[in-house]
């Protein structure tokens, strides 16, 4: 996910990396929407909670 997408001139417009990134974005969003609150409920009581690196929205 951190590797750049190759230019369409080299691989065409239907390169698998784009489809994979779109799928991963959808999976991550679904996971976040379903489990965000539950994860926070488990994480907040942990003494190291303040050291957890959250996404930029936190």
PyMOL Python script that loads the backbone (N, CA, C, O; Angstrom):
from pymol import cmd

cmd.read_pdbstr("""\
ATOM      1  N   UNK A   1       0.817  -1.192   0.000  1.00  0.00           N
ATOM      2  CA  UNK A   1       0.000   0.000   0.000  1.00  0.00           C
ATOM      3  C   UNK A   1       0.863   1.259   0.000  1.00  0.00           C
ATOM      4  O   UNK A   1       0.380   2.333  -0.358  1.00  0.00           O
ATOM      5  N   UNK A   2       2.106   1.147   0.388  1.00  0.00           N
ATOM      6  CA  UNK A   2       2.966   2.327   0.412  1.00  0.00           C
ATOM      7  C   UNK A   2       3.715   2.531  -0.895  1.00  0.00           C
ATOM      8  O   UNK A   2       4.292   3.594  -1.120  1.00  0.00           O
ATOM      9  N   UNK A   3       3.711   1.525  -1.758  1.00  0.00           N
ATOM     10  CA  UNK A   3       4.394   1.660  -3.042  1.00  0.00           C
ATOM     11  C   UNK A   3       3.549   2.507  -3.985  1.00  0.00           C
ATOM     12  O   UNK A   3       2.322   2.409  -3.982  1.00  0.00           O
ATOM     13  N   UNK A   4       4.202   3.336  -4.788  1.00  0.00           N
ATOM     14  CA  UNK A   4       3.441   4.181  -5.720  1.00  0.00           C
ATOM     15  C   UNK A   4       2.781   3.351  -6.813  1.00  0.00           C
ATOM     16  O   UNK A   4       3.272   2.290  -7.201  1.00  0.00           O
ATOM     17  N   UNK A   5       1.670   3.858  -7.290  1.00  0.00           N
ATOM     18  CA  UNK A   5       1.003   3.246  -8.433  1.00  0.00           C
ATOM     19  C   UNK A   5       1.811   3.602  -9.680  1.00  0.00           C
ATOM     20  O   UNK A   5       2.218   4.749  -9.862  1.00  0.00           O
ATOM     21  N   UNK A   6       2.034   2.618 -10.520  1.00  0.00           N
ATOM     22  CA  UNK A   6       2.798   2.862 -11.744  1.00  0.00           C
ATOM     23  C   UNK A   6       1.980   3.704 -12.725  1.00  0.00           C
ATOM     24  O   UNK A   6       0.751   3.632 -12.725  1.00  0.00           O
ATOM     25  N   UNK A   7       2.646   4.493 -13.552  1.00  0.00           N
ATOM     26  CA  UNK A   7       1.935   5.308 -14.542  1.00  0.00           C
ATOM     27  C   UNK A   7       1.163   4.419 -15.520  1.00  0.00           C
ATOM     28  O   UNK A   7       1.643   3.348 -15.895  1.00  0.00           O
ATOM     29  N   UNK A   8      -0.022   4.856 -15.932  1.00  0.00           N
ATOM     30  CA  UNK A   8      -0.822   4.072 -16.886  1.00  0.00           C
ATOM     31  C   UNK A   8      -0.072   3.781 -18.188  1.00  0.00           C
ATOM     32  O   UNK A   8      -0.352   2.779 -18.846  1.00  0.00           O
ATOM     33  N   UNK A   9       0.871   4.639 -18.566  1.00  0.00           N
ATOM     34  CA  UNK A   9       1.632   4.418 -19.794  1.00  0.00           C
ATOM     35  C   UNK A   9       2.441   3.122 -19.716  1.00  0.00           C
ATOM     36  O   UNK A   9       2.729   2.502 -20.740  1.00  0.00           O
ATOM     37  N   UNK A  10       2.806   2.714 -18.493  1.00  0.00           N
ATOM     38  CA  UNK A  10       3.615   1.507 -18.326  1.00  0.00           C
ATOM     39  C   UNK A  10       2.773   0.246 -18.157  1.00  0.00           C
ATOM     40  O   UNK A  10       3.151  -0.821 -18.643  1.00  0.00           O
ATOM     41  N   UNK A  11       1.644   0.358 -17.478  1.00  0.00           N
ATOM     42  CA  UNK A  11       0.887  -0.849 -17.135  1.00  0.00           C
ATOM     43  C   UNK A  11      -0.567  -0.825 -17.575  1.00  0.00           C
ATOM     44  O   UNK A  11      -1.283  -1.802 -17.358  1.00  0.00           O
ATOM     45  N   UNK A  12      -1.021   0.251 -18.183  1.00  0.00           N
ATOM     46  CA  UNK A  12      -2.423   0.354 -18.566  1.00  0.00           C
ATOM     47  C   UNK A  12      -3.254   0.912 -17.427  1.00  0.00           C
ATOM     48  O   UNK A  12      -2.740   1.166 -16.338  1.00  0.00           O
ATOM     49  N   UNK A  13      -4.514   1.099 -17.677  1.00  0.00           N
ATOM     50  CA  UNK A  13      -5.381   1.716 -16.665  1.00  0.00           C
ATOM     51  C   UNK A  13      -6.029   0.702 -15.739  1.00  0.00           C
ATOM     52  O   UNK A  13      -6.660   1.083 -14.753  1.00  0.00           O
ATOM     53  N   UNK A  14      -5.885  -0.581 -16.038  1.00  0.00           N
ATOM     54  CA  UNK A  14      -6.538  -1.599 -15.215  1.00  0.00           C
ATOM     55  C   UNK A  14      -5.545  -2.387 -14.355  1.00  0.00           C
ATOM     56  O   UNK A  14      -5.731  -3.582 -14.128  1.00  0.00           O
ATOM     57  N   UNK A  15      -4.500  -1.721 -13.883  1.00  0.00           N
ATOM     58  CA  UNK A  15      -3.496  -2.417 -13.096  1.00  0.00           C
ATOM     59  C   UNK A  15      -4.091  -2.945 -11.791  1.00  0.00           C
ATOM     60  O   UNK A  15      -4.911  -2.267 -11.172  1.00  0.00           O
ATOM     61  N   UNK A  16      -3.698  -4.121 -11.373  1.00  0.00           N
ATOM     62  CA  UNK A  16      -4.262  -4.751 -10.178  1.00  0.00           C
ATOM     63  C   UNK A  16      -4.047  -3.940  -8.902  1.00  0.00           C
ATOM     64  O   UNK A  16      -4.856  -4.020  -7.977  1.00  0.00           O
ATOM     65  N   UNK A  17      -2.974  -3.164  -8.843  1.00  0.00           N
ATOM     66  CA  UNK A  17      -2.704  -2.376  -7.640  1.00  0.00           C
ATOM     67  C   UNK A  17      -3.830  -1.407  -7.311  1.00  0.00           C
ATOM     68  O   UNK A  17      -4.138  -1.194  -6.139  1.00  0.00           O
ATOM     69  N   UNK A  18      -4.441  -0.822  -8.319  1.00  0.00           N
ATOM     70  CA  UNK A  18      -5.550   0.111  -8.080  1.00  0.00           C
ATOM     71  C   UNK A  18      -6.765  -0.606  -7.513  1.00  0.00           C
ATOM     72  O   UNK A  18      -7.391  -0.131  -6.565  1.00  0.00           O
ATOM     73  N   UNK A  19      -7.094  -1.746  -8.095  1.00  0.00           N
ATOM     74  CA  UNK A  19      -8.234  -2.517  -7.593  1.00  0.00           C
ATOM     75  C   UNK A  19      -7.968  -2.993  -6.170  1.00  0.00           C
ATOM     76  O   UNK A  19      -8.867  -2.976  -5.329  1.00  0.00           O
ATOM     77  N   UNK A  20      -6.745  -3.416  -5.901  1.00  0.00           N
ATOM     78  CA  UNK A  20      -6.396  -3.873  -4.559  1.00  0.00           C
ATOM     79  C   UNK A  20      -6.501  -2.744  -3.545  1.00  0.00           C
ATOM     80  O   UNK A  20      -7.033  -2.940  -2.452  1.00  0.00           O
ATOM     81  N   UNK A  21      -6.003  -1.575  -3.891  1.00  0.00           N
ATOM     82  CA  UNK A  21      -6.096  -0.431  -2.972  1.00  0.00           C
ATOM     83  C   UNK A  21      -7.545  -0.051  -2.697  1.00  0.00           C
ATOM     84  O   UNK A  21      -7.908   0.249  -1.560  1.00  0.00           O
ATOM     85  N   UNK A  22      -8.364  -0.065  -3.730  1.00  0.00           N
ATOM     86  CA  UNK A  22      -9.780   0.251  -3.532  1.00  0.00           C
ATOM     87  C   UNK A  22     -10.438  -0.769  -2.617  1.00  0.00           C
ATOM     88  O   UNK A  22     -11.219  -0.402  -1.739  1.00  0.00           O
ATOM     89  N   UNK A  23     -10.129  -2.049  -2.814  1.00  0.00           N
ATOM     90  CA  UNK A  23     -10.679  -3.101  -1.964  1.00  0.00           C
ATOM     91  C   UNK A  23     -10.225  -2.925  -0.522  1.00  0.00           C
ATOM     92  O   UNK A  23     -11.034  -3.043   0.398  1.00  0.00           O
ATOM     93  N   UNK A  24      -8.950  -2.646  -0.313  1.00  0.00           N
ATOM     94  CA  UNK A  24      -8.427  -2.463   1.043  1.00  0.00           C
ATOM     95  C   UNK A  24      -9.048  -1.238   1.712  1.00  0.00           C
ATOM     96  O   UNK A  24      -9.341  -1.272   2.907  1.00  0.00           O
ATOM     97  N   UNK A  25      -9.250  -0.163   0.962  1.00  0.00           N
ATOM     98  CA  UNK A  25      -9.911   1.020   1.519  1.00  0.00           C
ATOM     99  C   UNK A  25     -11.320   0.685   1.990  1.00  0.00           C
ATOM    100  O   UNK A  25     -11.740   1.120   3.063  1.00  0.00           O
ATOM    101  N   UNK A  26     -12.051  -0.089   1.188  1.00  0.00           N
ATOM    102  CA  UNK A  26     -13.411  -0.470   1.559  1.00  0.00           C
ATOM    103  C   UNK A  26     -13.416  -1.391   2.775  1.00  0.00           C
ATOM    104  O   UNK A  26     -14.259  -1.253   3.661  1.00  0.00           O
ATOM    105  N   UNK A  27     -12.469  -2.332   2.816  1.00  0.00           N
ATOM    106  CA  UNK A  27     -12.367  -3.242   3.969  1.00  0.00           C
ATOM    107  C   UNK A  27     -12.021  -2.474   5.242  1.00  0.00           C
ATOM    108  O   UNK A  27     -12.610  -2.710   6.297  1.00  0.00           O
ATOM    109  N   UNK A  28     -11.072  -1.562   5.139  1.00  0.00           N
ATOM    110  CA  UNK A  28     -10.687  -0.767   6.312  1.00  0.00           C
ATOM    111  C   UNK A  28     -11.842   0.081   6.809  1.00  0.00           C
ATOM    112  O   UNK A  28     -12.050   0.183   8.018  1.00  0.00           O
ATOM    113  N   UNK A  29     -12.594   0.688   5.913  1.00  0.00           N
ATOM    114  CA  UNK A  29     -13.736   1.495   6.308  1.00  0.00           C
ATOM    115  C   UNK A  29     -14.792   0.636   6.993  1.00  0.00           C
ATOM    116  O   UNK A  29     -15.343   1.028   8.022  1.00  0.00           O
ATOM    117  N   UNK A  30     -15.074  -0.524   6.431  1.00  0.00           N
ATOM    118  CA  UNK A  30     -16.069  -1.429   7.023  1.00  0.00           C
ATOM    119  C   UNK A  30     -15.633  -1.855   8.422  1.00  0.00           C
ATOM    120  O   UNK A  30     -16.441  -1.858   9.351  1.00  0.00           O
ATOM    121  N   UNK A  31     -14.376  -2.208   8.570  1.00  0.00           N
ATOM    122  CA  UNK A  31     -13.835  -2.608   9.869  1.00  0.00           C
ATOM    123  C   UNK A  31     -13.937  -1.456  10.866  1.00  0.00           C
ATOM    124  O   UNK A  31     -14.352  -1.648  12.009  1.00  0.00           O
ATOM    125  N   UNK A  32     -13.559  -0.270  10.428  1.00  0.00           N
ATOM    126  CA  UNK A  32     -13.614   0.899  11.297  1.00  0.00           C
ATOM    127  C   UNK A  32     -15.048   1.177  11.754  1.00  0.00           C
ATOM    128  O   UNK A  32     -15.285   1.418  12.938  1.00  0.00           O
ATOM    129  N   UNK A  33     -15.996   1.145  10.831  1.00  0.00           N
ATOM    130  CA  UNK A  33     -17.383   1.446  11.170  1.00  0.00           C
ATOM    131  C   UNK A  33     -17.968   0.422  12.133  1.00  0.00           C
ATOM    132  O   UNK A  33     -18.794   0.764  12.979  1.00  0.00           O
ATOM    133  N   UNK A  34     -17.547  -0.825  12.008  1.00  0.00           N
ATOM    134  CA  UNK A  34     -18.104  -1.879  12.863  1.00  0.00           C
ATOM    135  C   UNK A  34     -17.440  -1.978  14.226  1.00  0.00           C
ATOM    136  O   UNK A  34     -18.111  -2.268  15.216  1.00  0.00           O
ATOM    137  N   UNK A  35     -16.134  -1.742  14.296  1.00  0.00           N
ATOM    138  CA  UNK A  35     -15.402  -2.083  15.504  1.00  0.00           C
ATOM    139  C   UNK A  35     -14.692  -0.932  16.200  1.00  0.00           C
ATOM    140  O   UNK A  35     -14.025  -1.159  17.209  1.00  0.00           O
ATOM    141  N   UNK A  36     -14.807   0.275  15.709  1.00  0.00           N
ATOM    142  CA  UNK A  36     -14.081   1.406  16.298  1.00  0.00           C
ATOM    143  C   UNK A  36     -14.414   1.585  17.772  1.00  0.00           C
ATOM    144  O   UNK A  36     -13.507   1.692  18.598  1.00  0.00           O
ATOM    145  N   UNK A  37     -15.664   1.620  18.109  1.00  0.00           N
ATOM    146  CA  UNK A  37     -16.063   1.846  19.496  1.00  0.00           C
ATOM    147  C   UNK A  37     -15.609   0.698  20.388  1.00  0.00           C
ATOM    148  O   UNK A  37     -15.154   0.925  21.509  1.00  0.00           O
ATOM    149  N   UNK A  38     -15.729  -0.517  19.906  1.00  0.00           N
ATOM    150  CA  UNK A  38     -15.316  -1.683  20.679  1.00  0.00           C
ATOM    151  C   UNK A  38     -13.805  -1.665  20.937  1.00  0.00           C
ATOM    152  O   UNK A  38     -13.352  -2.001  22.031  1.00  0.00           O
ATOM    153  N   UNK A  39     -13.039  -1.273  19.931  1.00  0.00           N
ATOM    154  CA  UNK A  39     -11.584  -1.191  20.097  1.00  0.00           C
ATOM    155  C   UNK A  39     -11.235  -0.145  21.141  1.00  0.00           C
ATOM    156  O   UNK A  39     -10.382  -0.381  21.996  1.00  0.00           O
ATOM    157  N   UNK A  40     -11.885   1.005  21.077  1.00  0.00           N
ATOM    158  CA  UNK A  40     -11.618   2.054  22.063  1.00  0.00           C
ATOM    159  C   UNK A  40     -11.979   1.599  23.471  1.00  0.00           C
ATOM    160  O   UNK A  40     -11.248   1.884  24.420  1.00  0.00           O
ATOM    161  N   UNK A  41     -13.089   0.900  23.616  1.00  0.00           N
ATOM    162  CA  UNK A  41     -13.484   0.409  24.934  1.00  0.00           C
ATOM    163  C   UNK A  41     -12.455  -0.547  25.515  1.00  0.00           C
ATOM    164  O   UNK A  41     -12.261  -0.586  26.730  1.00  0.00           O
ATOM    165  N   UNK A  42     -11.798  -1.312  24.662  1.00  0.00           N
ATOM    166  CA  UNK A  42     -10.750  -2.224  25.124  1.00  0.00           C
ATOM    167  C   UNK A  42      -9.431  -1.500  25.368  1.00  0.00           C
ATOM    168  O   UNK A  42      -8.683  -1.863  26.276  1.00  0.00           O
ATOM    169  N   UNK A  43      -9.145  -0.492  24.574  1.00  0.00           N
ATOM    170  CA  UNK A  43      -7.838   0.166  24.635  1.00  0.00           C
ATOM    171  C   UNK A  43      -7.727   1.210  25.737  1.00  0.00           C
ATOM    172  O   UNK A  43      -6.671   1.344  26.355  1.00  0.00           O
ATOM    173  N   UNK A  44      -8.791   1.945  25.988  1.00  0.00           N
ATOM    174  CA  UNK A  44      -8.718   3.059  26.944  1.00  0.00           C
ATOM    175  C   UNK A  44      -8.252   2.619  28.337  1.00  0.00           C
ATOM    176  O   UNK A  44      -7.443   3.323  28.940  1.00  0.00           O
ATOM    177  N   UNK A  45      -8.720   1.495  28.873  1.00  0.00           N
ATOM    178  CA  UNK A  45      -8.274   1.097  30.215  1.00  0.00           C
ATOM    179  C   UNK A  45      -6.807   0.668  30.299  1.00  0.00           C
ATOM    180  O   UNK A  45      -6.267   0.573  31.402  1.00  0.00           O
ATOM    181  N   UNK A  46      -6.160   0.413  29.188  1.00  0.00           N
ATOM    182  CA  UNK A  46      -4.769  -0.042  29.198  1.00  0.00           C
ATOM    183  C   UNK A  46      -3.856   1.119  29.575  1.00  0.00           C
ATOM    184  O   UNK A  46      -4.008   2.230  29.066  1.00  0.00           O
ATOM    185  N   UNK A  47      -2.915   0.856  30.462  1.00  0.00           N
ATOM    186  CA  UNK A  47      -2.040   1.930  30.945  1.00  0.00           C
ATOM    187  C   UNK A  47      -1.216   2.563  29.828  1.00  0.00           C
ATOM    188  O   UNK A  47      -0.826   3.725  29.945  1.00  0.00           O
ATOM    189  N   UNK A  48      -0.944   1.845  28.769  1.00  0.00           N
ATOM    190  CA  UNK A  48      -0.146   2.378  27.659  1.00  0.00           C
ATOM    191  C   UNK A  48      -1.011   3.035  26.589  1.00  0.00           C
ATOM    192  O   UNK A  48      -0.526   3.325  25.495  1.00  0.00           O
ATOM    193  N   UNK A  49      -2.274   3.269  26.889  1.00  0.00           N
ATOM    194  CA  UNK A  49      -3.204   3.829  25.901  1.00  0.00           C
ATOM    195  C   UNK A  49      -2.675   5.108  25.271  1.00  0.00           C
ATOM    196  O   UNK A  49      -2.813   5.309  24.064  1.00  0.00           O
ATOM    197  N   UNK A  50      -2.078   5.960  26.067  1.00  0.00           N
ATOM    198  CA  UNK A  50      -1.609   7.250  25.540  1.00  0.00           C
ATOM    199  C   UNK A  50      -0.463   7.094  24.550  1.00  0.00           C
ATOM    200  O   UNK A  50      -0.121   8.043  23.844  1.00  0.00           O
ATOM    201  N   UNK A  51       0.127   5.917  24.493  1.00  0.00           N
ATOM    202  CA  UNK A  51       1.238   5.682  23.570  1.00  0.00           C
ATOM    203  C   UNK A  51       0.798   5.010  22.276  1.00  0.00           C
ATOM    204  O   UNK A  51       1.613   4.785  21.381  1.00  0.00           O
ATOM    205  N   UNK A  52      -0.472   4.693  22.176  1.00  0.00           N
ATOM    206  CA  UNK A  52      -0.978   4.062  20.958  1.00  0.00           C
ATOM    207  C   UNK A  52      -1.019   5.107  19.853  1.00  0.00           C
ATOM    208  O   UNK A  52      -1.535   6.209  20.040  1.00  0.00           O
ATOM    209  N   UNK A  53      -0.474   4.748  18.708  1.00  0.00           N
ATOM    210  CA  UNK A  53      -0.453   5.667  17.574  1.00  0.00           C
ATOM    211  C   UNK A  53      -1.716   5.442  16.749  1.00  0.00           C
ATOM    212  O   UNK A  53      -1.845   4.429  16.061  1.00  0.00           O
ATOM    213  N   UNK A  54      -2.644   6.389  16.824  1.00  0.00           N
ATOM    214  CA  UNK A  54      -3.917   6.284  16.105  1.00  0.00           C
ATOM    215  C   UNK A  54      -3.799   6.981  14.753  1.00  0.00           C
ATOM    216  O   UNK A  54      -2.821   7.677  14.478  1.00  0.00           O
ATOM    217  N   UNK A  55      -4.795   6.784  13.933  1.00  0.00           N
ATOM    218  CA  UNK A  55      -4.843   7.485  12.661  1.00  0.00           C
ATOM    219  C   UNK A  55      -4.983   8.988  12.908  1.00  0.00           C
ATOM    220  O   UNK A  55      -5.315   9.409  14.016  1.00  0.00           O
ATOM    221  N   UNK A  56      -4.737   9.771  11.904  1.00  0.00           N
ATOM    222  CA  UNK A  56      -4.721  11.220  12.056  1.00  0.00           C
ATOM    223  C   UNK A  56      -6.045  11.792  12.581  1.00  0.00           C
ATOM    224  O   UNK A  56      -6.053  12.883  13.152  1.00  0.00           O
ATOM    225  N   UNK A  57      -7.150  11.086  12.402  1.00  0.00           N
ATOM    226  CA  UNK A  57      -8.436  11.597  12.857  1.00  0.00           C
ATOM    227  C   UNK A  57      -8.571  11.587  14.372  1.00  0.00           C
ATOM    228  O   UNK A  57      -9.496  12.201  14.904  1.00  0.00           O
ATOM    229  N   UNK A  58      -7.691  10.921  15.069  1.00  0.00           N
ATOM    230  CA  UNK A  58      -7.740  10.861  16.535  1.00  0.00           C
ATOM    231  C   UNK A  58      -7.095  12.069  17.145  1.00  0.00           C
ATOM    232  O   UNK A  58      -7.043  12.190  18.369  1.00  0.00           O
TER     233      UNK A  58
END
""", "prot")
cmd.dss("prot")
cmd.show_as("cartoon", "prot")
cmd.util.cbc("prot")
cmd.orient("prot")
